[in-house]
């Protein structure tokens, strides 16, 4: 599911070591939803009905879901059948649960290749076997991982339209639609991804005018602020890794500090979390089974530098618990762009 993740890199000597562990967090730049330039300071950007503060024109619905964001994360990671997951999450998503919509989007986007390759296949198991035989030199863990990821997408590949119960709309209900729904309903992960996409648009569009760059930076800053002020540990972690990229921050260590704080606040920073780019390290046996983000930072930065950054992480954690977002946001300044 994680085709779009950008590498968390440090802009000093440690940067070169970090790039071994983290993978680029982004697929291709897609059109971003235009955001309003301001979010009320201290506001918690959650859907409460009406228009979401800071996301102009995005009408939200009251979220009546009984499943917490962490609950949807657990269900998605545990799922071995994304078609079943989509069907289970659909009622909540259409009722205004932004995290349910986000993970429907993740299921569709992560299965896009399998859906293209296996749609209409009379014997998907035989096709998968042929695919595995075509990579005889791949390590067994990689072949097993491919088989696992393919199997959980086969239901979606064989289902013509898992959203047939929804009203018809031009263009159907692709992953981009569910991303829009997640953003419209104030999901912090969708907000953070919108910030990533806006910065990526600047990076890859060499002919972008200064006016358009300003607009995209506004989108990035507005959505990043909203994601951070949600207090969601997952969004905080990804915001931290984004600003640990020296292309966007003059002090990437600050981003690492935010990510470390998010780990302490509840984000699963272990190599067992498939959302973490270094999860393959555990699958391949190249790192300790209990390796996590802290482990890699300690290895990359050395004890003195790590201790310095972690002291900032503790300050950030205290500020988050106190809802002192002004302090937190000082560590997440977008003050550079390509």
VOTI-447124 format. One record per residue (C-alpha): residue number from 0; residue in three letters; chain; x, y, z. Coordinates in steps of 0.02 Angstrom, whole numbers, always signed. Example, Ala and Ser with C-alpha at 12.3 -4.5 7.8 and 13.67 -1.06 7.14 Angstrom:
<rs>
+-----+-----+-------+--------+--------+--------+
:   n : res : chain :     px :     py :     pz :
+-----+-----+-------+--------+--------+--------+
:   0 : ala :     A :   +615 :   -225 :   +390 :
:   1 : ser :     A :   +684 :    -53 :   +357 :
+-----+-----+-------+--------+--------+--------+
</rs>
This chain:
<rs>
+-----+-----+-------+--------+--------+--------+
:   n : res : chain :     px :     py :     pz :
+-----+-----+-------+--------+--------+--------+
:   0 : unk :     A :     +0 :     +0 :     +0 :
:   1 : unk :     A :   +144 :   +110 :    +23 :
:   2 : unk :     A :   +192 :   +158 :   -154 :
:   3 : unk :     A :   +193 :   +344 :   -118 :
:   4 : unk :     A :   +308 :   +361 :    +34 :
:   5 : unk :     A :   +452 :   +489 :    +23 :
:   6 : unk :     A :   +624 :   +458 :   +103 :
:   7 : unk :     A :   +662 :   +541 :   +268 :
:   8 : unk :     A :   +835 :   +612 :   +240 :
:   9 : unk :     A :   +949 :   +721 :   +346 :
:  10 : unk :     A :  +1043 :   +863 :   +263 :
:  11 : unk :     A :  +1212 :   +824 :   +340 :
:  12 : unk :     A :  +1329 :   +675 :   +336 :
:  13 : unk :     A :  +1196 :   +571 :   +422 :
:  14 : unk :     A :  +1082 :   +601 :   +274 :
:  15 : unk :     A :  +1179 :   +482 :   +165 :
:  16 : unk :     A :  +1159 :   +344 :   +291 :
:  17 : unk :     A :   +974 :   +375 :   +316 :
:  18 : unk :     A :   +934 :   +355 :   +134 :
:  19 : unk :     A :   +978 :   +172 :   +150 :
:  20 : unk :     A :   +828 :   +148 :   +263 :
:  21 : unk :     A :   +689 :   +258 :   +198 :
:  22 : unk :     A :   +600 :   +254 :    +32 :
:  23 : unk :     A :   +523 :   +393 :    -67 :
:  24 : unk :     A :   +346 :   +415 :     -6 :
:  25 : unk :     A :   +261 :   +468 :   -163 :
:  26 : unk :     A :   +185 :   +393 :   -318 :
:  27 : unk :     A :   +163 :   +524 :   -454 :
:  28 : unk :     A :   +103 :   +700 :   -427 :
:  29 : unk :     A :    -86 :   +706 :   -442 :
:  30 : unk :     A :   -198 :   +859 :   -437 :
:  31 : unk :     A :   -209 :   +923 :   -259 :
:  32 : unk :     A :   -364 :   +993 :   -178 :
:  33 : unk :     A :   -346 :  +1180 :   -161 :
:  34 : unk :     A :   -339 :  +1235 :    +19 :
:  35 : unk :     A :   -388 :  +1399 :    +99 :
:  36 : unk :     A :   -233 :  +1496 :   +156 :
:  37 : unk :     A :   -269 :  +1494 :   +342 :
:  38 : unk :     A :   -319 :  +1374 :   +478 :
:  39 : unk :     A :   -375 :  +1447 :   +644 :
:  40 : unk :     A :   -228 :  +1435 :   +764 :
:  41 : unk :     A :   -255 :  +1297 :   +890 :
:  42 : unk :     A :   -407 :  +1228 :   +799 :
:  43 : unk :     A :   -421 :  +1041 :   +790 :
:  44 : unk :     A :   -465 :  +1008 :   +608 :
:  45 : unk :     A :   -593 :   +871 :   +626 :
:  46 : unk :     A :   -755 :   +851 :   +531 :
:  47 : unk :     A :   -901 :   +919 :   +631 :
:  48 : unk :     A :  -1023 :   +950 :   +489 :
:  49 : unk :     A :  -1026 :  +1097 :   +370 :
:  50 : unk :     A :   -863 :  +1158 :   +294 :
:  51 : unk :     A :   -697 :  +1101 :   +364 :
:  52 : unk :     A :   -594 :  +1249 :   +428 :
:  53 : unk :     A :   -448 :  +1280 :   +311 :
:  54 : unk :     A :   -514 :  +1174 :   +167 :
:  55 : unk :     A :   -624 :  +1289 :    +68 :
:  56 : unk :     A :   -771 :  +1212 :    -22 :
:  57 : unk :     A :   -752 :  +1041 :    +57 :
:  58 : unk :     A :   -919 :   +997 :   +137 :
:  59 : unk :     A :   -907 :   +870 :   +276 :
:  60 : unk :     A :  -1034 :   +750 :   +348 :
:  61 : unk :     A :  -1057 :   +708 :   +530 :
:  62 : unk :     A :   -950 :   +557 :   +570 :
:  63 : unk :     A :  -1053 :   +429 :   +662 :
:  64 : unk :     A :   -926 :   +287 :   +646 :
:  65 : unk :     A :   -890 :   +187 :   +803 :
:  66 : unk :     A :   -717 :   +139 :   +740 :
:  67 : unk :     A :   -571 :   +249 :   +791 :
:  68 : unk :     A :   -435 :   +300 :   +667 :
:  69 : unk :     A :   -317 :   +178 :   +753 :
:  70 : unk :     A :   -451 :    +46 :   +736 :
:  71 : unk :     A :   -460 :    +69 :   +548 :
:  72 : unk :     A :   -271 :    +61 :   +538 :
:  73 : unk :     A :   -271 :   -105 :   +631 :
:  74 : unk :     A :   -409 :   -177 :   +523 :
:  75 : unk :     A :   -323 :   -126 :   +363 :
:  76 : unk :     A :   -154 :   -197 :   +413 :
:  77 : unk :     A :   -234 :   -360 :   +470 :
:  78 : unk :     A :   -337 :   -382 :   +311 :
:  79 : unk :     A :   -291 :   -519 :   +190 :
:  80 : unk :     A :   -438 :   -476 :    +75 :
:  81 : unk :     A :   -450 :   -294 :    +25 :
:  82 : unk :     A :   -617 :   -319 :    -62 :
:  83 : unk :     A :   -692 :   -374 :   +103 :
:  84 : unk :     A :   -607 :   -229 :   +191 :
:  85 : unk :     A :   -678 :   -104 :    +66 :
:  86 : unk :     A :   -852 :   -174 :    +88 :
:  87 : unk :     A :   -837 :   -167 :   +277 :
:  88 : unk :     A :   -769 :    +11 :   +277 :
:  89 : unk :     A :   -890 :    +79 :   +147 :
:  90 : unk :     A :  -1037 :   +121 :   +263 :
:  91 : unk :     A :   -925 :   +221 :   +378 :
:  92 : unk :     A :   -838 :   +309 :   +233 :
:  93 : unk :     A :  -1000 :   +368 :   +155 :
:  94 : unk :     A :  -1059 :   +426 :   +326 :
:  95 : unk :     A :   -912 :   +545 :   +347 :
:  96 : unk :     A :   -773 :   +440 :   +423 :
:  97 : unk :     A :   -618 :   +512 :   +342 :
:  98 : unk :     A :   -502 :   +374 :   +400 :
:  99 : unk :     A :   -616 :   +239 :   +328 :
: 100 : unk :     A :   -615 :   +333 :   +162 :
: 101 : unk :     A :   -426 :   +350 :   +173 :
: 102 : unk :     A :   -400 :   +164 :   +189 :
: 103 : unk :     A :   -521 :   +126 :    +48 :
: 104 : unk :     A :   -411 :   +239 :    -55 :
: 105 : unk :     A :   -256 :   +148 :     +7 :
: 106 : unk :     A :   -332 :    -21 :    -39 :
: 107 : unk :     A :   -374 :    +35 :   -215 :
: 108 : unk :     A :   -208 :   +122 :   -247 :
: 109 : unk :     A :   -102 :    -19 :   -178 :
: 110 : unk :     A :   -198 :   -146 :   -282 :
: 111 : unk :     A :   -198 :    -45 :   -443 :
: 112 : unk :     A :    -64 :   -149 :   -529 :
: 113 : unk :     A :   -140 :   -315 :   -476 :
: 114 : unk :     A :   -311 :   -256 :   -532 :
: 115 : unk :     A :   -242 :   -214 :   -704 :
: 116 : unk :     A :   -143 :   -376 :   -720 :
: 117 : unk :     A :   -272 :   -498 :   -653 :
: 118 : unk :     A :   -439 :   -425 :   -708 :
: 119 : unk :     A :   -527 :   -553 :   -815 :
: 120 : unk :     A :   -401 :   -690 :   -774 :
: 121 : unk :     A :   -482 :   -861 :   -781 :
: 122 : unk :     A :   -352 :   -936 :   -666 :
: 123 : unk :     A :   -270 :   -803 :   -556 :
: 124 : unk :     A :   -175 :   -932 :   -453 :
: 125 : unk :     A :    -90 :  -1001 :   -609 :
: 126 : unk :     A :    -52 :   -824 :   -666 :
: 127 : unk :     A :    +26 :   -784 :   -498 :
: 128 : unk :     A :   +131 :   -942 :   -507 :
: 129 : unk :     A :   +195 :   -889 :   -678 :
: 130 : unk :     A :   +237 :   -718 :   -608 :
: 131 : unk :     A :   +336 :   -795 :   -465 :
: 132 : unk :     A :   +427 :   -912 :   -583 :
: 133 : unk :     A :   +479 :   -762 :   -688 :
: 134 : unk :     A :   +586 :   -698 :   -543 :
: 135 : unk :     A :   +687 :   -853 :   -497 :
: 136 : unk :     A :   +832 :   -751 :   -427 :
: 137 : unk :     A :   +725 :   -651 :   -306 :
: 138 : unk :     A :   +750 :   -698 :   -122 :
: 139 : unk :     A :   +615 :   -807 :    -47 :
: 140 : unk :     A :   +555 :   -670 :    +70 :
: 141 : unk :     A :   +524 :   -556 :    -79 :
: 142 : unk :     A :   +429 :   -692 :   -172 :
: 143 : unk :     A :   +324 :   -727 :    -17 :
: 144 : unk :     A :   +288 :   -541 :     +3 :
: 145 : unk :     A :   +234 :   -526 :   -178 :
: 146 : unk :     A :   +118 :   -675 :   -160 :
: 147 : unk :     A :    +42 :   -603 :     -2 :
: 148 : unk :     A :    +12 :   -432 :    -79 :
: 149 : unk :     A :    -61 :   -510 :   -236 :
: 150 : unk :     A :   -180 :   -625 :   -143 :
: 151 : unk :     A :   -257 :   -485 :    -41 :
: 152 : unk :     A :   -294 :   -388 :   -201 :
: 153 : unk :     A :   -369 :   -529 :   -305 :
: 154 : unk :     A :   -545 :   -498 :   -242 :
: 155 : unk :     A :   -539 :   -319 :   -303 :
: 156 : unk :     A :   -465 :   -376 :   -469 :
: 157 : unk :     A :   -608 :   -496 :   -498 :
: 158 : unk :     A :   -746 :   -378 :   -441 :
: 159 : unk :     A :   -810 :   -265 :   -580 :
: 160 : unk :     A :   -868 :   -128 :   -461 :
: 161 : unk :     A :   -859 :   -143 :   -272 :
: 162 : unk :     A :   -958 :    +21 :   -260 :
: 163 : unk :     A :  -1110 :    -34 :   -359 :
: 164 : unk :     A :  -1220 :     +8 :   -209 :
: 165 : unk :     A :  -1171 :   +193 :   -220 :
: 166 : unk :     A :  -1256 :   +320 :   -332 :
: 167 : unk :     A :  -1179 :   +328 :   -504 :
: 168 : unk :     A :  -1054 :   +467 :   -533 :
: 169 : unk :     A :   -954 :   +515 :   -685 :
: 170 : unk :     A :   -784 :   +434 :   -672 :
: 171 : unk :     A :   -842 :   +307 :   -544 :
: 172 : unk :     A :   -763 :   +293 :   -372 :
: 173 : unk :     A :   -574 :   +272 :   -400 :
: 174 : unk :     A :   -441 :   +297 :   -268 :
: 175 : unk :     A :   -433 :   +484 :   -305 :
: 176 : unk :     A :   -617 :   +500 :   -260 :
: 177 : unk :     A :   -590 :   +421 :    -90 :
: 178 : unk :     A :   -437 :   +529 :    -61 :
: 179 : unk :     A :   -549 :   +680 :    -91 :
: 180 : unk :     A :   -677 :   +612 :    +30 :
: 181 : unk :     A :   -545 :   +583 :   +164 :
: 182 : unk :     A :   -481 :   +760 :   +141 :
: 183 : unk :     A :   -655 :   +835 :   +139 :
: 184 : unk :     A :   -690 :   +751 :   +305 :
: 185 : unk :     A :   -532 :   +816 :   +386 :
: 186 : unk :     A :   -428 :   +658 :   +394 :
: 187 : unk :     A :   -251 :   +706 :   +449 :
: 188 : unk :     A :   -167 :   +575 :   +339 :
: 189 : unk :     A :   -255 :   +646 :   +187 :
: 190 : unk :     A :   -201 :   +821 :   +239 :
: 191 : unk :     A :    -20 :   +767 :   +260 :
: 192 : unk :     A :    -23 :   +679 :    +91 :
: 193 : unk :     A :    -91 :   +837 :     +9 :
: 194 : unk :     A :    +56 :   +933 :    +82 :
: 195 : unk :     A :   +175 :   +801 :    +11 :
: 196 : unk :     A :    +96 :   +811 :   -161 :
: 197 : unk :     A :   +104 :  +1001 :   -164 :
: 198 : unk :     A :   +290 :  +1000 :   -124 :
: 199 : unk :     A :   +320 :   +863 :   -251 :
: 200 : unk :     A :   +230 :   +964 :   -384 :
: 201 : unk :     A :   +357 :  +1103 :   -355 :
: 202 : unk :     A :   +501 :   +978 :   -363 :
: 203 : unk :     A :   +454 :   +898 :   -528 :
: 204 : unk :     A :   +381 :  +1045 :   -623 :
: 205 : unk :     A :   +530 :  +1142 :   -684 :
: 206 : unk :     A :   +426 :  +1269 :   -780 :
: 207 : unk :     A :   +313 :  +1312 :   -632 :
: 208 : unk :     A :   +287 :  +1499 :   -614 :
: 209 : unk :     A :   +328 :  +1588 :   -452 :
: 210 : unk :     A :   +143 :  +1624 :   -429 :
: 211 : unk :     A :   +100 :  +1440 :   -442 :
: 212 : unk :     A :   +243 :  +1394 :   -326 :
: 213 : unk :     A :   +173 :  +1513 :   -197 :
: 214 : unk :     A :     +2 :  +1432 :   -214 :
: 215 : unk :     A :    +73 :  +1257 :   -195 :
: 216 : unk :     A :   +175 :  +1309 :    -42 :
: 217 : unk :     A :    +15 :  +1381 :    +31 :
: 218 : unk :     A :    -72 :  +1214 :     +2 :
: 219 : unk :     A :    +73 :  +1121 :    +84 :
: 220 : unk :     A :    +84 :  +1235 :   +236 :
: 221 : unk :     A :   -104 :  +1242 :   +265 :
: 222 : unk :     A :   -129 :  +1055 :   +256 :
: 223 : unk :     A :    +28 :  +1015 :   +354 :
: 224 : unk :     A :    -29 :  +1133 :   +492 :
: 225 : unk :     A :   -200 :  +1052 :   +497 :
: 226 : unk :     A :   -126 :   +876 :   +503 :
: 227 : unk :     A :     -8 :   +923 :   +645 :
: 228 : unk :     A :   -142 :  +1011 :   +746 :
: 229 : unk :     A :   -249 :   +855 :   +740 :
: 230 : unk :     A :   -126 :   +773 :   +860 :
: 231 : unk :     A :   -141 :   +611 :   +762 :
: 232 : unk :     A :    +22 :   +513 :   +795 :
: 233 : unk :     A :    +24 :   +438 :   +620 :
: 234 : unk :     A :     +5 :   +607 :   +536 :
: 235 : unk :     A :   +136 :   +682 :   +652 :
: 236 : unk :     A :   +260 :   +545 :   +606 :
: 237 : unk :     A :   +237 :   +572 :   +420 :
: 238 : unk :     A :   +245 :   +760 :   +441 :
: 239 : unk :     A :   +409 :   +736 :   +533 :
: 240 : unk :     A :   +484 :   +623 :   +401 :
: 241 : unk :     A :   +430 :   +745 :   +266 :
: 242 : unk :     A :   +521 :   +890 :   +351 :
: 243 : unk :     A :   +672 :   +779 :   +383 :
: 244 : unk :     A :   +700 :   +799 :   +196 :
: 245 : unk :     A :   +835 :   +930 :   +170 :
: 246 : unk :     A :   +750 :   +989 :    +10 :
: 247 : unk :     A :   +610 :  +1065 :   +113 :
: 248 : unk :     A :   +690 :  +1108 :   +280 :
: 249 : unk :     A :   +851 :  +1197 :   +325 :
: 250 : unk :     A :   +857 :  +1095 :   +486 :
: 251 : unk :     A :   +806 :   +916 :   +446 :
: 252 : unk :     A :   +848 :   +861 :   +623 :
: 253 : unk :     A :   +689 :   +949 :   +679 :
: 254 : unk :     A :   +586 :   +834 :   +571 :
: 255 : unk :     A :   +671 :   +683 :   +647 :
: 256 : unk :     A :   +630 :   +750 :   +820 :
: 257 : unk :     A :   +445 :   +764 :   +775 :
: 258 : unk :     A :   +446 :   +587 :   +705 :
: 259 : unk :     A :   +526 :   +521 :   +865 :
: 260 : unk :     A :   +395 :   +611 :   +968 :
: 261 : unk :     A :   +259 :   +531 :   +862 :
: 262 : unk :     A :   +334 :   +360 :   +899 :
: 263 : unk :     A :   +320 :   +393 :  +1086 :
: 264 : unk :     A :   +142 :   +455 :  +1062 :
: 265 : unk :     A :    +81 :   +297 :   +980 :
: 266 : unk :     A :   +134 :   +283 :   +799 :
: 267 : unk :     A :   +197 :   +108 :   +762 :
: 268 : unk :     A :   +377 :   +145 :   +719 :
: 269 : unk :     A :   +431 :    -36 :   +713 :
: 270 : unk :     A :   +497 :   -131 :   +563 :
: 271 : unk :     A :   +343 :   -239 :   +584 :
: 272 : unk :     A :   +235 :    -95 :   +521 :
: 273 : unk :     A :   +221 :   -119 :   +332 :
: 274 : unk :     A :   +191 :    +68 :   +312 :
: 275 : unk :     A :   +371 :   +100 :   +365 :
: 276 : unk :     A :   +489 :    +93 :   +218 :
: 277 : unk :     A :   +617 :     -4 :   +320 :
: 278 : unk :     A :   +494 :   -148 :   +349 :
: 279 : unk :     A :   +583 :   -249 :   +214 :
: 280 : unk :     A :   +733 :   -249 :   +328 :
: 281 : unk :     A :   +638 :   -361 :   +448 :
: 282 : unk :     A :   +568 :   -470 :   +310 :
: 283 : unk :     A :   +740 :   -500 :   +238 :
: 284 : unk :     A :   +822 :   -527 :   +407 :
: 285 : unk :     A :   +946 :   -387 :   +373 :
: 286 : unk :     A :   +909 :   -301 :   +538 :
: 287 : unk :     A :   +857 :   -355 :   +713 :
: 288 : unk :     A :   +678 :   -415 :   +728 :
: 289 : unk :     A :   +639 :   -275 :   +852 :
: 290 : unk :     A :   +718 :   -139 :   +746 :
: 291 : unk :     A :   +621 :    +24 :   +738 :
: 292 : unk :     A :   +641 :   +206 :   +688 :
: 293 : unk :     A :   +736 :   +243 :   +848 :
: 294 : unk :     A :   +857 :   +102 :   +809 :
: 295 : unk :     A :   +895 :   +168 :   +635 :
: 296 : unk :     A :   +916 :   +346 :   +697 :
: 297 : unk :     A :  +1036 :   +290 :   +833 :
: 298 : unk :     A :  +1136 :   +191 :   +707 :
: 299 : unk :     A :  +1139 :   +333 :   +581 :
: 300 : unk :     A :  +1163 :   +484 :   +692 :
: 301 : unk :     A :  +1276 :   +417 :   +829 :
: 302 : unk :     A :  +1242 :   +431 :  +1016 :
: 303 : unk :     A :  +1280 :   +616 :  +1040 :
: 304 : unk :     A :  +1180 :   +681 :   +893 :
: 305 : unk :     A :  +1037 :   +563 :   +931 :
: 306 : unk :     A :  +1030 :   +619 :  +1114 :
: 307 : unk :     A :  +1023 :   +800 :  +1059 :
: 308 : unk :     A :   +880 :   +768 :   +938 :
: 309 : unk :     A :   +786 :   +659 :  +1061 :
: 310 : unk :     A :   +790 :   +798 :  +1190 :
: 311 : unk :     A :   +696 :   +904 :  +1065 :
: 312 : unk :     A :   +577 :   +758 :  +1035 :
: 313 : unk :     A :   +533 :   +757 :  +1220 :
: 314 : unk :     A :   +497 :   +944 :  +1215 :
: 315 : unk :     A :   +387 :   +918 :  +1062 :
: 316 : unk :     A :   +293 :   +776 :  +1147 :
: 317 : unk :     A :   +257 :   +884 :  +1298 :
: 318 : unk :     A :   +196 :  +1025 :  +1186 :
: 319 : unk :     A :    +82 :   +906 :  +1091 :
: 320 : unk :     A :     +7 :   +840 :  +1252 :
: 321 : unk :     A :    -22 :  +1022 :  +1304 :
: 322 : unk :     A :    -96 :  +1066 :  +1133 :
: 323 : unk :     A :    +39 :  +1199 :  +1115 :
: 324 : unk :     A :    +43 :  +1190 :   +926 :
: 325 : unk :     A :   +143 :  +1350 :   +903 :
: 326 : unk :     A :   +293 :  +1262 :   +982 :
: 327 : unk :     A :   +268 :  +1104 :   +880 :
: 328 : unk :     A :   +252 :  +1200 :   +717 :
: 329 : unk :     A :   +417 :  +1288 :   +746 :
: 330 : unk :     A :   +497 :  +1119 :   +713 :
: 331 : unk :     A :   +402 :  +1095 :   +550 :
: 332 : unk :     A :   +442 :  +1247 :   +446 :
: 333 : unk :     A :   +445 :  +1228 :   +258 :
: 334 : unk :     A :   +584 :  +1352 :   +224 :
: 335 : unk :     A :   +662 :  +1274 :    +69 :
: 336 : unk :     A :   +601 :  +1206 :    -95 :
: 337 : unk :     A :   +689 :  +1152 :   -256 :
+-----+-----+-------+--------+--------+--------+
</rs>
